Amino acid sequence: MAISIPVATWVDVSGITTLPDLLLRVTSEVVFGLALAKLVEIIAVIPKMAGFMIDYDLGFSQVNLIDPSYGTQNSITAAILDTFFVVIFLSLQGMDYLIYYLMKSFEFTASVSILFEKGFIDLLLGTLGFALASAVSIALPIMGSIFIVNIILAFISKSAPQINIFMNAFIIKITFGIFILACAVPILSTVFKNLTDEMIQQYVSFFDYLLKK
């Protein structure tokens, strides 16, 4: 609200002469704002999706925390990766870009029907596909390492049946998973930096498409 007040005068309302025109314009702005927010949210939840995948393999899927920002439950690794991403996003001045494009959104005056055009839908589907692929790419190395540990434990169980693998496997998997996750922190910083760049690029593409209409 504080950001929108100084730039409210940028909005061209000369074409609004009747109540239906006003309602259509308000509806268009609300839907456009929701689409704008969802575009950010799709990319912002990538670390959280990766964390859920990792926790499922580690056995942490039932250990949940309350996420105050969404009011939902969150797993441990998902919360850690999400916080890590937010810190890197803010350190790279990502919030400045979001505020800049939020102010540019007041230049958009097209009808809400633009949100149902093929080009816009392709843009959203491309962003969703990127989010899913990125989450899998982040989680896959750690999940692959845990899979190798599971294979090794299976061989040990076959070769030495007297060892109670079931009692020890849980501790071994958690310890190894945390170790791999700690080793991946320097790489994750680069991954999240690229993720921030991609979020900004998605916003640029989004506004380039809309403002050309």
C-alpha angles and dihedrals in degrees: 000000000000091000095046097052097067092048098039090100089064091071113100109223098162092109094056108096105142137046094250089053089052093048091048091050093048091048090049092051093048094049091044091051092050091050089050092051093047091052089059093042093053091059096036093059093056094096089046093052090048090050092053090052092050093046091051090060095040093052094246095114091105094048103090136179128196113253105212094194094060101019091233137112119271132192122237099251091041090055092048094049092044092053091046091052093049091052092051091043092054093043089055090053092247090150090061090058092048092052091047093053091042088060091046089055088074088069090064111100104157124121123273088247088081088075089067097051119115094243093055093045090049089052092053093044090050090052091048091049090049091051094052093044092048093049091051091045091053095046099038099078092051093042089049091052091051090048089056089051089052091053091050091049090050091054090048090050091053096044096042109028091171090071112089097229094171093064094045102036094075093055093043093050094048093047093047093044093052090048092052091045091052091049089050095056095093090049092046090057089060092044092052091046089056089045090055090049090051092050090054091046091051089053091050091051090045094054094039088058095046100042092051089063 
